[in-house]
Amino acid sequence: FVRPIISVTSGAANRSTSRHLLSEMQRVVLALLALFGGASAWTPVSRRAALSKAFGAAGAAAAVVAAPGTASAVGTCKKDSNNCIAGSFKAPSSAEAGAQLKSVLDAYPQAGQADVDGGGWQFVSESDSAYKLEFKSSGKGNMAKFFNGGKPFIDDLEIDLAGDTANFKSASRVGDSDFGVNKARMSYIAKELRAKGWDAKI
């Protein structure tokens, strides 16, 4: 009868060890829960909520805006970029800013000006406070023939209007240099806005 007693004693010891390990594991889990904010750390949350918790509300908003496939505000050109120009124009008042800006954009010559945008242009999208336009070169120059298969070069213009301020970015889709095309385009638009009382300098 000695062996069964030893067996029982051994089983009791094993159960005691198991309870001890379980207790230790529970303490670890509780410590992790406390560290990461309680039981909610284990509850599924939205990506925005997770970003907000990790970086604060501002960081979450910025991350969502920057996510691929979502709309974003007009950005800036890369440092030392030779195929992009960005800046802002200021209207004399916010009341007429939208109408004045739209009228200047609508009046941009379809035949181009200053030897740029000879292939015309079009609105890609527009709203009361944001515009996206596409401009094309004539496609007849040597640069287009030799470096773009005889096809027109395409530039993108984005403008966001906030109150009396219009932020813009005009950039070429291809090439390291635009040979001053984007600046010529924005200089023309700036001149037309100044005629309406805007503070518009390039």
C-alpha positions in Angstrom: 0.0 0.0 0.0 3.0 2.3 0.0 3.1 2.8 -3.8 -0.5 4.1 -4.1 0.2 6.6 -1.2 3.3 7.8 -3.0 1.3 8.1 -6.3 -1.4 10.1 -4.6 1.2 12.3 -3.0 2.9 12.9 -6.3 -0.4 13.7 -8.0 -1.2 16.2 -5.3 2.2 17.8 -5.8 1.6 18.1 -9.5 -1.7 19.7 -9.0 -0.2 22.2 -6.6 2.5 23.0 -9.1 -0.1 23.4 -11.8 -2.1 25.8 -9.7 1.0 27.8 -8.9 1.9 28.1 -12.6 -1.7 29.1 -13.4 -1.6 31.7 -10.7 1.7 33.1 -12.1 0.3 33.2 -15.6 -2.8 35.0 -14.3 -0.6 37.6 -12.6 1.3 38.1 -15.9 -1.9 38.5 -17.9 -3.2 41.0 -15.3 0.0 42.9 -15.5 -0.2 43.1 -19.3 -3.8 44.2 -19.1 -2.9 47.0 -16.7 0.1 48.0 -18.9 -1.9 48.3 -22.1 -5.1 49.9 -20.6 -7.2 47.1 -19.2 -9.4 44.6 -20.9 -10.1 46.9 -23.8 -6.5 46.2 -25.0 -7.9 42.8 -26.0 -11.0 44.1 -27.6 -11.1 44.5 -31.3 -11.0 48.2 -32.2 -11.1 50.2 -35.4 -7.9 51.3 -37.2 -8.7 54.9 -36.4 -9.2 54.1 -32.7 -6.0 52.2 -32.6 -4.1 55.1 -34.3 -5.7 57.5 -31.9 -4.6 55.5 -28.9 -1.1 55.1 -30.2 -0.4 58.6 -31.6 -3.2 60.8 -30.3 -6.1 62.2 -32.3 -3.9 64.4 -34.5 -1.7 61.5 -35.4 -4.6 59.3 -36.3 -6.1 62.0 -38.5 -2.8 62.5 -40.3 -2.3 58.8 -40.8 -5.8 58.4 -42.2 -5.3 61.3 -44.6 -2.0 59.8 -45.8 -3.4 56.3 -46.4 -3.2 55.2 -50.0 -6.3 55.7 -52.0 -7.8 58.4 -49.8 -8.2 62.1 -50.6 -5.4 64.3 -49.4 -4.8 68.1 -49.2 -2.4 69.8 -51.6 1.2 68.9 -50.6 4.6 70.4 -51.2 7.2 69.8 -53.8 10.2 67.7 -53.0 13.3 69.5 -52.0 15.3 70.9 -54.9 12.6 69.7 -57.3 12.8 71.0 -60.9 9.5 69.8 -62.1 7.1 71.1 -59.5 6.0 74.4 -58.0 3.8 74.9 -54.9 2.6 77.9 -52.9 -0.5 79.9 -52.0 -2.5 82.9 -53.2 -4.6 85.2 -51.0 -7.9 86.7 -52.0 -9.0 90.1 -50.9 -12.0 88.4 -49.2 -13.2 84.9 -48.7 -16.7 85.8 -49.9 -15.8 86.0 -53.5 -12.6 83.9 -53.5 -14.3 80.7 -54.9 -16.0 82.5 -57.8 -13.0 84.5 -58.7 -10.7 81.6 -58.7 -13.0 79.5 -60.7 -13.4 82.2 -63.3 -9.7 82.5 -63.7 -9.3 78.8 -64.2 -12.1 78.6 -66.7 -10.5 81.4 -68.7 -7.1 79.7 -69.1 -6.5 79.5 -72.8 -7.1 76.0 -74.3 -4.5 76.8 -76.9 -1.9 77.4 -74.1 0.2 80.5 -73.5 3.9 81.4 -73.4 4.7 78.3 -75.4 3.3 76.0 -72.7 0.1 73.8 -72.5 -0.4 73.7 -76.2 -2.3 70.4 -75.9 -5.1 72.0 -73.9 -6.4 71.3 -70.4 -9.4 69.9 -68.5 -10.9 69.7 -65.0 -10.3 66.2 -63.6 -12.4 67.0 -60.5 -13.9 70.1 -58.8 -15.9 71.2 -55.8 -16.6 74.5 -54.1 -13.1 74.3 -52.4 -10.9 72.0 -54.4 -9.9 71.7 -58.0 -7.8 69.2 -59.9 -6.8 70.0 -63.5 -4.7 68.2 -66.2 -2.6 70.2 -68.6 -0.9 68.8 -71.8 1.9 69.9 -73.9 1.5 70.1 -77.6 3.6 66.9 -78.1 5.3 68.5 -81.1 8.6 69.5 -79.5 11.8 67.5 -79.7 11.6 66.6 -76.0 8.2 64.9 -76.6 9.4 63.2 -79.7 12.7 61.9 -78.3 11.7 61.2 -74.7 8.0 60.6 -74.6 7.2 58.7 -77.8 5.7 61.8 -79.5 3.0 62.0 -76.9 2.2 65.2 -74.9 3.7 65.6 -71.5 1.1 65.9 -68.8 1.1 68.1 -65.7 -1.3 68.0 -62.8 -2.5 71.1 -60.9 -4.2 70.8 -57.6 -5.8 73.8 -55.8 -7.5 73.8 -52.3 -9.4 76.8 -51.2 -9.7 77.5 -47.5 -11.3 80.8 -46.7 -9.4 83.5 -48.5 -6.4 81.3 -49.2 -5.8 79.1 -52.2 -3.0 76.5 -51.8 -1.7 75.1 -55.1 0.7 72.5 -56.4 1.5 72.1 -60.1 3.8 69.2 -61.0 4.9 67.2 -64.0 4.1 63.5 -64.1 7.4 62.5 -65.7 10.9 63.9 -66.0 13.3 65.5 -63.6 12.9 68.9 -65.1 9.9 70.8 -66.6 12.0 73.5 -68.2 9.9 76.1 -66.4 6.5 75.0 -67.7 4.8 74.8 -64.3 6.1 78.2 -63.3 4.9 79.7 -66.5 1.5 78.2 -66.0 1.2 79.5 -62.4 2.6 82.9 -63.3 -0.2 83.3 -65.8 -2.8 82.3 -63.3 -1.2 84.5 -60.6 -1.3 87.5 -63.0 -5.0 87.0 -63.7 -5.8 86.7 -59.9 -3.8 89.9 -59.2 -6.1 91.7 -61.7 -8.9 90.8 -59.3 -7.1 92.1 -56.3 -5.5 88.9 -55.0 -2.0 88.8 -53.4 -0.6 86.3 -55.9 3.1 86.1 -56.4 5.3 83.4 -57.9 
